[in-house]
Amino acid sequence: MLRSEGEHVLPEALTAVAAMAGTAVVQAAGTDAWNTFRERLGRMLGRGGEQAESGELARLDRTAAEIASADPAEADSVRTYQAGVWRTRVELLLESLDESQREAFAAELRAAVEDIAGNDSAQQVWNGGVTMNGLATDQSRMYQLGQGTMNISES
């Protein structure tokens, strides 16, 4: 990418952190880890401004909704696009910071991404429908765990 004179060019390590953040947004969306990661990233990107944080949270919510509603045939391309969007947002923020702020933000961002990477609930994304059937007889009980809308009926 060509930069005009005086414009900051991020070191490769920081562009890698921005790319990791974009990927983490896409991987966390729709998982149990989403709310925690969403709030943490929104707070970080908002940089202490309540209105800015609210805007970032709304953007994150739109991203999660777009990923969740993507046609299965286009899901990979939607996820790739959204990862790029968030990479760019993080790069722009990093470019706006001075060197010490940049390093502190990058360290905090790495920690947030590592927390998501270490969270098993962020590694599994469910798309489409899942049908679970079970049969309990006599005095037995059965418990099933799922996410989303569940319909339970007696036969």
Disulfide bonds with the S-S distance in Angstrom:
none
